[in-house]
Amino acid sequence: MDGRPQLLEGEWHGDRTVVLECESVEAARAWYESEAYERAKPLRQAATDTNAVIIAGFEPSSRGA
């Protein structure tokens, strides 16, 4: 396998997924709405097509560990 996602259903938007871990949903929202990120966000949005979500209680797979 070459490391790229193998699409089974729907449409895939790209070949990268970035996961940021925060202490809580509130902390994630505070980061996303922070003044510092508000300044950086237009640069990211101009450079990429992205989706952003907050998922409470997400536990990444330990298959690679």
C-alpha positions in Angstrom: 0.0 0.0 0.0 1.3 3.4 -0.9 -0.1 5.3 2.1 -2.9 7.1 0.2 -6.5 6.7 1.2 -8.5 4.0 -0.6 -11.9 5.6 -1.2 -14.8 3.2 -0.7 -17.8 5.5 -0.8 -18.5 9.2 -1.5 -15.9 11.8 -2.6 -12.5 12.3 -1.0 -11.3 15.9 -0.8 -7.6 15.2 -0.8 -4.8 13.0 0.6 -4.1 14.7 4.0 -6.0 14.7 7.3 -4.8 16.9 10.2 -5.9 16.1 13.7 -5.4 18.6 16.5 -5.9 17.4 20.1 -7.3 19.8 22.6 -8.3 19.3 26.3 -12.0 20.0 25.6 -14.5 21.1 23.1 -14.4 24.5 24.7 -10.6 24.7 24.4 -10.8 23.7 20.7 -13.4 26.4 20.0 -11.3 29.0 22.0 -8.3 28.1 19.8 -10.3 28.3 16.6 -11.8 31.7 17.6 -8.6 33.1 19.0 -7.2 36.4 17.7 -4.0 34.7 16.6 -5.8 32.0 14.6 -8.2 34.5 13.1 -5.1 36.3 11.6 -3.7 33.0 10.2 -7.0 31.5 9.0 -7.2 33.6 5.7 -3.7 32.3 4.7 -4.8 28.7 5.2 -8.1 29.3 3.4 -6.4 30.9 0.4 -3.9 28.0 0.1 -6.2 25.0 0.5 -9.7 23.6 0.3 -10.5 22.3 3.7 -13.2 21.2 6.1 -12.9 21.9 9.9 -14.8 20.0 12.5 -14.8 19.5 16.3 -15.3 16.0 17.4 -15.8 15.4 21.2 -14.3 12.2 22.6 -12.5 11.1 19.4 -9.9 8.4 20.1 -7.5 7.8 17.2 -6.8 4.2 16.2 -3.8 2.5 17.9 -3.1 0.3 14.8 0.2 2.0 14.1 1.4 1.8 17.7 
